[in-house]
Amino acid sequence: MEISFIGAGNLAWHLAPALENAGHHINEVYSRQLQHARRLVSNLYDARTHSDLNFADSPSELFVLAVPDDALEGVCSRLVLPENARLVHTSGSCPLSELTRWMTVYSDVPVQTGVFYALQTFTKEQAFMSFDSIPLCIEAAEKSLEEELVTIGQEMSNIVYLITSHERKVLHIAAVFASNFTNHLLAIAHDLTTSNGLEFDLLRPLIQETLRKSLAVANPTDVQTGPARRNDLSIVETHLSMLATQPQLAEIYAVMTTSIQRMYDRQLK
Ligand SMILES: NC(=O)c1ccc[n+]([C@@H]2O[C@H](COP(=O)([O-])OP(=O)(O)OC[C@H]3O[C@@H](n4cnc5c(N)ncnc54)[C@H](OP(=O)(O)O)[C@@H]3O)[C@@H](O)[C@H]2O)c1
């Protein structure tokens, strides 16, 4: 299929080459700062940069919105697409109905709308990721586009699901807890160790074993350890008093401790 990208950030960096590897052709890449589009295009077969949002003369059939969620409506309001275009967004949280409504309001030609959400964390300038085992969540307003997107998805990944906008939002919230918050907690652990003259490396074996165990069991609840799990309240108090000079960290520590305690209280009931 002939494809154009709107956005040349973290997701586009990995998704565009993966689509090419699956046999599709990327025609054009748009970004506000053209050097970002140029950088992505340099990794593609023969794509060109596109300096504005007027794609009226584009040979593409599928247009992929790879811009931040807050920019979606603004981009849609300025987007000019050719006849018979299909437009997908790649967001975990934006409902399909929003994209459909924007295109009804802003586009002069009818546009088929869908969602192509890859449940993974992507960072540009990193080695290209294989999509083989990345879950792809598909949704489309029309059955024909749904079938096309499922076919494209199955060419790239072994895990392709039809997921409603509500289900995708739930997955996205779960992903924020599992990935973004976990990484943030590791960043806090990094600051705590290094600001006290200790090497973060000392924690690496613990982090590796924690993640290995969590992924090895059906429910991570079964392998929780630590003072909150043991209800070791004197240790919790000591830690909180040591964090008194860093109230933000103390707050996170207290919220996490209460959350763990409540989860195991519920199990006992
Ligand atoms: N990153 C991930 O791990 C991930 C995973 C799954 C899904 N997604 C989804 O993928 C989409 C893109 O995320 P991302 O992480 O790739 O974002 P990103 O790295 O911030 O890239 C955003 C791209 O959109 C362009 N852009 C930003 N604001 C714009 C605006 N107001 N008007 C026009 N263009 C604008 C940027 O242009 P410039 O290059 O000129 O700055 C850039 O090319 C989001 O919907 C996100 O939810 C991301």
The ligand as an SDF file (V2000), in Angstrom:
LIG
                    3D

 48 52  0  0  0  0  0  0  0  0999 V2000
    6.3120    7.0810   21.6400 N   0  0  0  0  0  0  0  0  0  0  0  0
    5.6820    5.9890   22.0100 C   0  0  0  0  0  0  0  0  0  0  0  0
    6.2220    5.1730   22.7560 O   0  0  0  0  0  0  0  0  0  0  0  0
    4.2750    5.7120   21.4760 C   0  0  0  0  0  0  0  0  0  0  0  0
    3.7670    4.4040   21.5950 C   0  0  0  0  0  0  0  0  0  0  0  0
    2.5190    4.1200   21.0680 C   0  0  0  0  0  0  0  0  0  0  0  0
    1.7610    5.1440   20.4940 C   0  0  0  0  0  0  0  0  0  0  0  0
    2.2790    6.4030   20.4310 N   0  0  0  0  0  0  0  0  0  0  0  0
    1.4540    7.4520   19.8170 C   0  0  0  0  0  0  0  0  0  0  0  0
    2.0940    7.9600   18.6750 O   0  0  0  0  0  0  0  0  0  0  0  0
    1.7220    9.3350   18.4790 C   0  0  0  0  0  0  0  0  0  0  0  0
    3.0010   10.1400   18.3240 C   0  0  0  0  0  0  0  0  0  0  0  0
    3.7570   10.0360   19.4960 O   0  0  0  0  0  0  0  0  0  0  0  0
    5.3460   10.2440   19.4580 P   0  0  0  0  0  0  0  0  0  0  0  0
    5.8730    9.7390   20.7660 O   0  0  0  0  0  0  0  0  0  0  0  0
    5.9110    9.7020   18.2020 O   0  0  0  0  0  0  0  0  0  0  0  0
    5.4120   11.8280   19.4360 O   0  0  0  0  0  0  0  0  0  0  0  0
    6.6950   12.7440   19.2000 P   0  0  0  0  0  0  0  0  0  0  0  0
    7.9480   11.9660   19.2700 O   0  0  0  0  0  0  0  0  0  0  0  0
    6.5340   13.8990   20.1000 O   0  0  0  0  0  0  0  0  0  0  0  0
    6.5700   13.1970   17.6520 O   0  0  0  0  0  0  0  0  0  0  0  0
    5.6170   14.0630   17.2680 C   0  0  0  0  0  0  0  0  0  0  0  0
    5.7200   14.4530   15.7930 C   0  0  0  0  0  0  0  0  0  0  0  0
    4.5720   15.2610   15.5830 O   0  0  0  0  0  0  0  0  0  0  0  0
    4.9650   16.5610   15.1730 C   0  0  0  0  0  0  0  0  0  0  0  0
    4.1420   17.5540   15.8890 N   0  0  0  0  0  0  0  0  0  0  0  0
    4.1080   17.8130   17.1990 C   0  0  0  0  0  0  0  0  0  0  0  0
    3.2170   18.7830   17.4690 N   0  0  0  0  0  0  0  0  0  0  0  0
    2.6670   19.1360   16.2920 C   0  0  0  0  0  0  0  0  0  0  0  0
    1.7060   20.0960   15.9200 C   0  0  0  0  0  0  0  0  0  0  0  0
    1.0910   20.8790   16.8170 N   0  0  0  0  0  0  0  0  0  0  0  0
    1.3990   20.2020   14.6140 N   0  0  0  0  0  0  0  0  0  0  0  0
    2.0010   19.4150   13.6930 C   0  0  0  0  0  0  0  0  0  0  0  0
    2.9340   18.4850   13.9870 N   0  0  0  0  0  0  0  0  0  0  0  0
    3.2620   18.3510   15.2830 C   0  0  0  0  0  0  0  0  0  0  0  0
    6.4110   16.7210   15.5870 C   0  0  0  0  0  0  0  0  0  0  0  0
    6.9820   17.6270   14.6720 O   0  0  0  0  0  0  0  0  0  0  0  0
    8.5050   18.1120   14.7780 P   0  0  0  0  0  0  0  0  0  0  0  0
    9.2990   16.8850   14.3850 O   0  0  0  0  0  0  0  0  0  0  0  0
    8.6400   19.1880   13.8310 O   0  0  0  0  0  0  0  0  0  0  0  0
    8.7070   18.4870   16.2200 O   0  0  0  0  0  0  0  0  0  0  0  0
    6.9300   15.2820   15.4490 C   0  0  0  0  0  0  0  0  0  0  0  0
    7.3490   15.0290   14.1270 O   0  0  0  0  0  0  0  0  0  0  0  0
    0.9000    9.7390   19.7200 C   0  0  0  0  0  0  0  0  0  0  0  0
   -0.4670    9.6640   19.3910 O   0  0  0  0  0  0  0  0  0  0  0  0
    1.2420    8.6640   20.7320 C   0  0  0  0  0  0  0  0  0  0  0  0
    0.1780    8.4290   21.6370 O   0  0  0  0  0  0  0  0  0  0  0  0
    3.5210    6.7140   20.8920 C   0  0  0  0  0  0  0  0  0  0  0  0
  1  2  1  0
  2  3  2  0
  2  4  1  0
  4  5  1  0
  4 48  2  0
  5  6  2  0
  6  7  1  0
  7  8  2  0
  8  9  1  0
  8 48  1  0
  9 10  1  0
  9 46  1  0
 10 11  1  0
 11 12  1  0
 11 44  1  0
 12 13  1  0
 13 14  1  0
 14 15  2  0
 14 16  1  0
 14 17  1  0
 17 18  1  0
 18 19  2  0
 18 20  1  0
 18 21  1  0
 21 22  1  0
 22 23  1  0
 23 24  1  0
 23 42  1  0
 24 25  1  0
 25 26  1  0
 25 36  1  0
 26 27  1  0
 26 35  1  0
 27 28  2  0
 28 29  1  0
 29 30  1  0
 29 35  2  0
 30 31  1  0
 30 32  2  0
 32 33  1  0
 33 34  2  0
 34 35  1  0
 36 37  1  0
 36 42  1  0
 37 38  1  0
 38 39  2  0
 38 40  1  0
 38 41  1  0
 42 43  1  0
 44 45  1  0
 44 46  1  0
 46 47  1  0
M  CHG  2   8   1  16  -1
M  END
$$$$
